[in-house]
Amino acid sequence: MESASVPVPAKNVQPEGSGAGEKGLKSGAIGFLSGVVIGVASTAPGYSLAGALGLVVAVVGIGVQAPVIMIAAFIPMLLVASSYYWMNRADPDCGTTFSWVTRAMGPSWGWIGGWAIIVADVIVMANLAQIAGLYTFLLFGVNNPSTLAVTVLGIIFIMAMTYICVIGIELNAKTQIGLLAAELTALGLFSVVALVRVYANDAPHGSVKPAASWFNPTDIGSTSAFVSGLLLAIFIYWGWDTTVTVNEEMEEPGEAPGRAAIWATIVLVFTYVIVTVAAIAFGGPARLANDQSGDVLGLLANDVFGSSTLGKIVIIAVLSSAAASCQTTILPTARTALSMARAKAIPAKLGEVDTRYLTPAFATWVMGILSVVWYVGLTIVSTNILGDAIAALGLWIAFYYGLTAFACTIYYRRQVFTSAKNFVFLGLAPVLGGLMLLVILVKSCYDLSKPANSASGDSWFGLGPPLVIGISFILLGAILMVIWRVQGHPEFFGRKTEVADPALVAASPAGGATS
Amino acid sequence: MSSRTIVVGYDGTDGSKAALQEALRVAGEIGGDVIAVFAYDRVIIGGEQHDLDAEVHQHGDAMLAEAAAAAQAAGITLTPQYIEESPASALVKIADHHDARFIVVGSYGERPLKGALVGSTPYKLIHLADRPIIVVRIPDTD
């Protein structure tokens, strides 16, 4: 009888000589262009603009100054993304926010950081659902659908997207490139036609010609206005951080690191600025500000092209962008839940991987269902969920980005002063980015304590709804964490803070090699 | 002349169990050996990959150990192989490398729409592989 050779548990058995490394198999297949595409698509420019543009213009004191807000909001994101990038390079085997913060600042901070990501995801899904619902109606020519109809469609959208993430579909590179090209072309056409018509005096009443002063930050009415604009605009760059970490593993060995990420950034900033300028010029600040329902881009597109058929191109762009954004939001969040479950920070059930699809299916479904509950609940109690949800979202994003940035410097504190490069990328940039976000967070909380400063103008317990949303979720998180802690779980809560292994930095490009 | 190696896709699901049984049976008949492949196609969009990869790897190793145990019981030599790539191209690559006699996979007998959504591995193999494919349907459970 032939004896069974059982090389148990065989890890990483590789077909010798085929040049097929376990991870290496895929890296060659994904080129520079795909890197840029994933970067831009993760940030979902069409959807982000649809959701936030009107709100930014509406902030009293901003108006036509919206373009400079788009540029300014990018600075803290750039600084924070630098900490993602360099931490990921130095130690690619440790996850992101949850794992980093737990290591650098201890389990409680790490837990809250992971919680912030999950909360942001649940909130943004409601927002995505509403935009997707609205634009689907616009696509079929219904300009003022009822809230009920939009909500029903939104719920269907959330469940469909959750299902797609559960079965782990990833559009192939060519489809993604095609979709993104269509999205950018639509936004580009929209901008060009709008601007040409403004300069030809062919735009509707209320249009204004762009002026250099739109880019002057000192023309913004007040610091409060500036900060609330930033809080909203942070949302439009959200997702860009994943670009930076995903790109890392796609780069061909020997290529300048992050080249794709840099190009993705340039494309994004340009898109945002150009579309913002074109939309304000064509529609006029008053029209953009008055329409806070989130469908301003779709409605403007019909006017710009003077034909609802062409206008539909922009609507389709926003819809495909919302779908892409859904994936890039749900996937990392479910994976964060899985990380937390593996670390015994939350129930193990949330870390379960589906045996067929190999995705964190249970966590994904939980997230989808919570989003539906949140979406329906908020639609019932708030008159303007879109604006308030985005502001609340901004608070959470600022919180966990800031936390991650500080964690980077704390984790690498022994390396910060070892070289000028380390000082800049592991020390200066993260701390500066973190501080900026901290200032935005604190100032926004202060401003939002006055209900009049929220998008809806509603007052909940005498405070603006976004602040109430933000505080409630922090309290809920703290309560849940205490409950979990009281039940024991020393494997997680007993963890000590760590510092980076000096060898990591020394061996990584962050330590010396040029980039 | 191809070898007597049979490559089988094994992820622990019912379809793959049926495929493994068939592979072991054929290997017994022709006096060949089996390579069991657990392929994991990472969705790279979204990042935050590390812990998911680690979890899937653990799961994959456990499944491959299961396959190894089944092979041992059947007295067949089995080499487990964990690979991060889409199942179809992983199977083809490994089969090519060992010049395998057959590739054996399970099938869920999915309706065309769902098959198109999740990407039917048997269907892709037909186009990719230049050696015989054996597709084993799971026994009807309903």
Interface residues (C-beta under 8 A of the other chain):
Chain A: M1 E2 S3 A4 S5 V6 P7 V8 P9 A10 K11 N12 V13 Q14 P15 E16 G17 S18 A20 E22 K23 L25 K26 I30 I38 A41 S42 P92 D93 C94 G95 T96 S99 I167 G168 I169 E170 D241 T242 T245 V246 E249 M250 Q327 T328 T329 I330 L331 P332 R335 T336 L338 S339 R342 G351 V353 T355 R356 Y357 L358 T359 P360
Chain B: D11 G12 T13 Y40 D41 R42 V43 I44 I45 G46 G47 E48 Q49 H50 D51 L52 A54 E55 V56 H57 H59 D61 A62 L64 A65 A68 A69 A71 Q72 A74 G75 I76 T77 L78 T79 P80 Q81 Y82 I83 E84 E85 A90 K93 I94 D96 H97 H98 L117 V118 G119
